[in-house]
Amino acid sequence: MLGGLLLHFGILFLLAAFSHSTMFVLPLLMLWSFLAWSTGPVQQVYLIGMAPQASGIILSMNNSIVQLGMAVGAVLGGVIVENISLTAAGWIGGVGVALGLIPASYSLSLRRRSGMLEQKLSVSDKADV
């Protein structure tokens, strides 16, 4: 998940940097299109793994938040393009994706710590038997 976000972040910055060259922009747009949607399935698997018994509600809420994020992003993108420039949308979008790396990294680190704690507890339980 973090790798996809890092690539998405990089592509947005490259799009902004090479926005005046059609030769670079078209392949970058194809990569951006792929990378922008590549985190969805990974995120859904991650969420299902957190609470398999409540996967239906978790995925529904996740989808609602994604839709809300797209709506807010469209509004902000329109304001940025109208008031600043089209190129600025790439720079600011890249910053937004980079900021998204913070909660994603934190969540993954919590999950990793939780998994290590569970593993230690199961090893100590087996040692007690």
C-alpha positions as CSV (number, residue, x, y, z in Angstrom):
1,M,0.0,0.0,0.0
2,L,2.8,2.4,0.9
3,G,4.6,1.6,-2.3
4,G,1.6,2.4,-4.4
5,L,1.1,5.7,-2.6
6,L,4.8,6.6,-3.0
7,L,4.6,5.9,-6.8
8,H,1.3,7.9,-7.0
9,F,3.0,10.8,-5.2
10,G,6.0,10.7,-7.6
11,I,3.9,10.5,-10.7
12,L,1.9,13.6,-9.7
13,F,5.1,15.5,-9.2
14,L,6.5,14.3,-12.5
15,L,3.2,15.3,-14.2
16,A,3.5,18.8,-12.8
17,A,7.2,19.1,-13.7
18,F,6.7,17.8,-17.3
19,S,3.3,19.4,-17.9
20,H,4.5,21.2,-21.0
21,S,5.7,18.0,-22.8
22,T,3.1,15.8,-24.4
23,M,5.6,13.1,-25.0
24,F,6.1,12.8,-21.2
25,V,2.6,13.7,-20.0
26,L,0.7,10.9,-21.9
27,P,2.7,8.0,-20.5
28,L,2.7,9.6,-17.1
29,L,-1.1,10.0,-17.2
30,M,-1.4,6.3,-18.0
31,L,0.8,5.4,-15.1
32,W,-1.0,7.9,-12.8
33,S,-4.4,6.4,-13.8
34,F,-3.2,2.9,-12.9
35,L,-1.4,3.9,-9.6
36,A,-4.3,6.1,-8.4
37,W,-6.6,3.1,-8.3
38,S,-4.0,0.5,-7.3
39,T,-4.3,1.2,-3.6
40,G,-8.0,0.4,-3.4
41,P,-7.9,-3.4,-3.5
42,V,-4.9,-3.5,-1.1
43,Q,-6.7,-1.2,1.3
44,Q,-9.9,-3.4,1.2
45,V,-7.9,-6.5,1.9
46,Y,-6.2,-4.7,4.8
47,L,-9.5,-3.6,6.2
48,I,-11.1,-7.0,5.9
49,G,-8.1,-8.5,7.7
50,M,-8.6,-6.1,10.6
51,A,-12.2,-7.2,11.3
52,P,-13.4,-10.1,9.1
53,Q,-16.7,-10.4,11.0
54,A,-17.6,-6.8,10.1
55,S,-16.2,-6.7,6.6
56,G,-19.5,-5.6,5.0
57,I,-19.9,-2.5,7.1
58,I,-16.2,-1.7,7.0
59,L,-16.1,-1.9,3.2
60,S,-19.3,0.2,2.9
61,M,-17.9,2.9,5.1
62,N,-14.6,2.8,3.3
63,N,-16.4,3.2,-0.1
64,S,-18.4,6.1,1.3
65,I,-15.2,7.9,2.5
66,V,-13.5,7.3,-0.8
67,Q,-16.5,8.8,-2.7
68,L,-16.5,11.8,-0.3
69,G,-12.8,12.2,-0.8
70,M,-13.2,12.3,-4.6
71,A,-16.0,14.9,-4.3
72,V,-13.9,17.1,-2.0
73,G,-10.8,16.6,-4.2
74,A,-12.8,17.6,-7.3
75,V,-13.9,20.8,-5.6
76,L,-10.4,21.6,-4.4
77,G,-9.0,20.8,-7.8
78,G,-11.4,23.1,-9.5
79,V,-10.6,25.9,-7.1
80,I,-6.8,25.4,-7.6
81,V,-7.1,25.3,-11.4
82,E,-9.3,28.4,-11.5
83,N,-7.3,30.5,-9.0
84,I,-3.7,29.2,-9.5
85,S,-3.0,27.0,-12.5
86,L,-3.5,23.5,-13.9
87,T,0.1,22.6,-13.1
88,A,-0.4,23.6,-9.5
89,A,-3.1,20.9,-9.2
90,G,-0.4,18.3,-9.7
91,W,2.0,19.8,-7.1
92,I,-0.8,20.2,-4.5
93,G,-2.2,16.8,-5.3
94,G,1.2,15.3,-4.8
95,V,1.5,17.0,-1.4
96,G,-2.0,15.6,-0.5
97,V,-0.9,12.0,-1.4
98,A,2.3,12.6,0.6
99,L,0.3,13.6,3.6
100,G,-1.8,10.5,3.1
101,L,1.3,8.4,3.7
102,I,1.4,9.6,7.3
103,P,-1.8,7.9,8.6
104,A,-1.2,4.9,6.3
105,S,2.3,4.4,7.8
106,Y,1.0,4.8,11.3
107,S,-1.9,2.4,10.8
108,L,0.5,-0.3,9.3
109,S,2.9,0.2,12.2
110,L,0.1,-0.3,14.7
111,R,-1.0,-3.4,13.0
112,R,2.6,-4.7,12.9
113,R,3.0,-4.0,16.6
114,S,-0.3,-5.7,17.4
115,G,0.7,-8.8,15.4
116,M,4.1,-9.0,17.2
117,L,2.3,-8.7,20.6
118,E,-0.1,-11.5,19.6
119,Q,2.8,-13.7,18.5
120,K,4.7,-13.1,21.7
121,L,1.6,-14.0,23.8
122,S,0.9,-17.2,21.8
123,V,4.6,-18.3,22.3
124,S,4.4,-17.6,26.0
125,D,1.1,-19.5,26.3
126,K,2.7,-22.5,24.6
127,A,5.6,-22.3,26.9
128,D,3.3,-22.4,29.9
129,V,1.6,-25.6,28.8
